[in-house]
Amino acid sequence: MKKRALAAVALISALTVSGGVIASAAAYDSSVDPIVTLSYLTNQFKNEILSEVDKRIEAITGSLEAYRIERESNPQPAVTEPDPVVPTAASSAFEVVELGYGDIVYASSACEIMLRAGTAVCIAPDAGQGLADITGGYEIYNGDYLTKNHMCLIPRADGRGIIAQSQSVFIMVRGDYYIVEG
């Protein structure tokens, strides 16, 4: 009899567990499952994305249509040709200048100078100021020689310039300047 009672308890337990499994399987809702399935992508997600894209396209189309209507109702005046460019004293291109011995180049305003051939010396009225050697990153003071192929800047027209120290000196200049022949 004990065996029958034990078998009955085991049978009841097995039925209870299997009934719980069947009940939970019937109540399973895949919409709350964190795993993305192909059916979710094709049935729900795709439609949500397409709906959002359609809304944005409609909004852009509406604003473009409103802009077109506004432009048609308020025409802009015709565009006229700009006046021809009038050259200024200062050029944006470099100019090659040949100097003779003793010729002095002064800046009329900010001016860039590059020594290409010959020798030249910096002249500056103030001992604490000179030409900025942009290539080398240092200051060239009164009496210092310029280095060939280094871009130098004369920041303003305050008496700073260069003086040729050889018979033939070639420089490239960009900006306003004047030459005093030596």
Summary of the structure (lengths in Angstrom):
residues: 182
radius of gyration: 43.8
end to end distance: 137.3
largest distance: 137.3
contacts: 437
relative contact order: 0.16
helix: 35%
strand: 27%
